[in-house]
Amino acid sequence: MVNAIKTKTGDPKIVRFSNALYAAALEYEKIRTAGTSISSAELSVEAQRKAEELINTSQTHEQLVAGFDAMKVDARNIMSARRQAIKDTQNALSVFDGGTNAAGAGRTIVEQRKTKSGKILVKYSDGTIEEKK
């Protein structure tokens, strides 16, 4: 309540704090909604709603910490699921790379990079590294 009063009176520290909370909520919403059909305008509205729901200037320090903790756990879970989806897709597509990682081989592509000499090296979940031909 005190922060809400300070915001209305223009306390610069509270205004900066409020803006930081909004920015944090917007970044959280970007993670949460990446790959969906949500527009930037909708994202802004959604982020503002989420900011008020999860984190706002009228909360105590402990409430803010709990809100941020929940956002971090959720963001980590989302990013982990997306990384796994990418690995699964890479593994599924590797069937078409000449059989070097055929389906059912029990390994997934962990990393793929092009060397300075132009060779493509593929690192698999079992630790092996192969040159892609």
URCORMO-V278753 format. One record per helix or strand of 2 or more residues. SS is the DSSP state (alpha for helix, beta for strand). FROM is the first residue (numbers start at 1). LEN is the number of residues. If there is no record, write none. Layout:
ss | from | len
SS | FROM | LEN
SS | FROM | LEN
This chain:
ss | from | len
alpha | 2 | 7
alpha | 12 | 22
alpha | 40 | 15
alpha | 61 | 36
beta | 109 | 6
beta | 120 | 5
beta | 129 | 4
